[in-house]
Amino acid sequence: MTFRMLKLITCLMVLSLGLPSFSAAETVVVVHPDNKNSLDAVIIRKIYLSKNKSFPNGDKVAIFDLPEGNKTRDEFRDKVLRKSASRLSSYWARMLFSSKGKPPKVLSGADEVKDMISSNPSAIAYLDARDVDSSVKVVLHVK
């Protein structure tokens, strides 16, 4: 190997150390394991924006959120709700003022989400796919 080639390889290795690492985290929407409803992104969006207050089978729905600043929450908001944080905040202010809806209840994290979902057949929430276990059922993989 020539000196020039070694220099190039060393340079590339040093540059790659400074690159951010991207995890393959995936957001999923989860419900109680006994929930038989078929849900897609459109239905979930309507549920989360209080446009649908029940599942397709007519059962009332209880909606849960992760805390602000959570990366999974940000991905869900961007990809499913298709709203920026400021637009969503403004949306909920209008909904509350007009008494048409209220935002989802915020839970502390994945463990509380799983506890809530597993104990409430009418609950819906979202999680990082790495946090999913048998206490919840995945109904949508957010893409």
DOLUM-286380 format. One line per 4 residues: their letters; for each residue x, y, z of C-alpha. Coordinates in steps of 0.2 Angstrom, whole numbers, plus 5000, padded with zeros to 4 digits. Layout:
<nodes>
A	X Y Z; ...
</nodes>
This chain:
<nodes>
MTFR	5000 5000 5000; 5006 5017 4996; 5008 5031 5008; 4994 5041 4999
MLKL	4982 5026 5001; 4986 5024 5019; 4983 5043 5022; 4966 5042 5013
ITCL	4960 5027 5023; 4966 5036 5039; 4957 5052 5034; 4941 5042 5030
MVLS	4941 5033 5047; 4943 5049 5056; 4929 5058 5047; 4917 5043 5050
LGLP	4920 5045 5069; 4912 5062 5068; 4897 5056 5059; 4881 5054 5070
SFSA	4875 5036 5072; 4857 5033 5067; 4848 5020 5076; 4835 5010 5067
AETV	4821 5014 5080; 4804 5012 5074; 4788 5019 5081; 4773 5007 5082
VVVH	4755 5010 5087; 4748 4998 5101; 4732 4993 5108; 4726 4980 5121
PDNK	4729 4962 5115; 4711 4958 5114; 4707 4973 5103; 4700 4966 5086
NSLD	4699 4983 5077; 4708 4985 5060; 4717 5002 5061; 4726 5011 5048
AVII	4736 5028 5049; 4721 5038 5043; 4709 5030 5057; 4723 5032 5070
RKIY	4726 5051 5065; 4707 5054 5066; 4707 5046 5084; 4722 5056 5090
LSKN	4715 5072 5083; 4698 5069 5092; 4689 5068 5076; 4684 5050 5080
KSFP	4680 5047 5098; 4678 5028 5096; 4686 5013 5087; 4678 5007 5071
NGDK	4668 4994 5080; 4660 5008 5091; 4669 5005 5107; 4675 5021 5115
VAIF	4693 5025 5114; 4706 5031 5127; 4721 5040 5120; 4738 5041 5127
DLPE	4754 5051 5123; 4772 5050 5128; 4780 5066 5136; 4785 5081 5125
GNKT	4803 5080 5119; 4802 5061 5117; 4809 5056 5100; 4795 5043 5098
RDEF	4782 5056 5101; 4790 5068 5088; 4791 5054 5075; 4772 5049 5078
RDKV	4767 5068 5077; 4777 5071 5061; 4772 5055 5052; 4755 5050 5058
LRKS	4747 5067 5064; 4757 5076 5050; 4758 5092 5061; 4773 5102 5068
ASRL	4774 5104 5087; 4767 5122 5086; 4753 5117 5074; 4748 5103 5085
SSYW	4748 5115 5101; 4738 5128 5091; 4726 5114 5086; 4723 5108 5103
ARML	4720 5126 5109; 4706 5128 5097; 4699 5111 5101; 4699 5115 5119
FSSK	4691 5132 5117; 4677 5126 5106; 4674 5111 5118; 4676 5099 5103
GKPP	4690 5088 5110; 4705 5087 5122; 4722 5081 5119; 4728 5064 5124
KVLS	4733 5060 5142; 4752 5061 5143; 4760 5046 5152; 4778 5046 5159
GADE	4786 5033 5147; 4785 5016 5139; 4782 5006 5155; 4767 5017 5160
VKDM	4760 5016 5142; 4762 4997 5143; 4753 4996 5160; 4739 5007 5154
ISSN	4736 4998 5137; 4737 4980 5146; 4724 4985 5159; 4712 4995 5147
PSAI	4704 4987 5132; 4699 5004 5125; 4717 5011 5126; 4728 5016 5111
AYLD	4745 5023 5112; 4762 5022 5103; 4779 5016 5107; 4797 5013 5101
ARDV	4796 4996 5094; 4810 4990 5105; 4798 4993 5120; 4785 4981 5114
DSSV	4781 4965 5123; 4766 4953 5125; 4756 4965 5135; 4752 4975 5120
KVVL	4747 4972 5102; 4755 4982 5087; 4742 4988 5075; 4753 5000 5064
HVK	4771 5002 5060; 4774 5020 5057; 4784 5023 5041
</nodes>
